[in-house]
Amino acid sequence: MPNLHRSATATLLMFLGLAACSGSAEPTDVAAAADSATGFVMAPVPDGPLGQSILRGQAIFLATSDSLPDHVGNDLACGSCHLDGGTRANAGQMVGVTGQFPQYRPREDRIFSIEDRINGCMVRSMNGTRIALDDPRLRDMVAYLAHLSTGIPGGSKVPGQGWPRPDALAGDTVVGAAIWMRECARCHGIDGAGTPLAPPTWGDRSYNIGAGMARIRTAAGFILANMPFDKPGTLSETEAIDVAAYLVSRPRPDFPGKEHDWPLGNPPPDAAYRTTAAADRSP
């Protein structure tokens, strides 16, 4: 789904870079203009090393492929799915998320730290590689996410986290393709390869089959709440499901080892691929 417009992103990143290097004696309020429509105002960033880490983490979040070229294998950013720097409700909102870790993840059948969760996105949504736990860039990302959770009690669920999950396992891909051409191609391109306005949604430079957005319910919910980017909420639920069905039917990179996901044999009904454990439990 679309990232921030590149010109707006460049302006924001230039501001962040200047703020990070300024050494100002006063806390820096970096609530971005893109956040104004959400009602969320980021807490002032403290001066000193912690504040600089938060700012670097925000810059990485908004321009991930540029910031982590050694770990990102496509043209997406964290902000491609977590809109407005992770602050927009029903658009992958990250506000309060650090207080929900550690958490159990059934897809991997183990407990995840917030660092594990970031790395899960790196290898799936970013079609890349994990970041070492001692890498300062990973610490910067955690610092940014933690700052978004300032003042929110640990373990609490913030309204607007995630996005809707329509109860649909299939859609009309022919209708979805027509809606894509009418509403989506102007930003993502006819071939889904992305444009200067928006990232790729399929093909070699998009997220891989192991990403959550490769599931129809996930894609449909995101589309329903946030797309088209210039007029979100104008598609009906049926239209969003049909577009999602078309989207997930398109080719994208594989995710080696995906067959080992959900090792307890409990994949969600819209899982995009067969798993070994689920097959073993089939009658």
Secondary structure by P-SEA (a helix, b strand, c coil): cccccaaaaaaaaaaaaaaaacccccccccccccccccccccccccccaaaaaaaaaaaaaacccccccccccccccccccccccccccccccccccccccccccccccccccaaaaaaaaaaccccbbbcccccaaaaaaaaaaaaaaccccccccccccbbbbcccccccaaaaaaaaaccccccccccccccccccccccccccccccccccaaaaaaaaaccccccccccccaaaaaaaaaaaaabbbbbbccccccccccccccccccccaaaaaacc
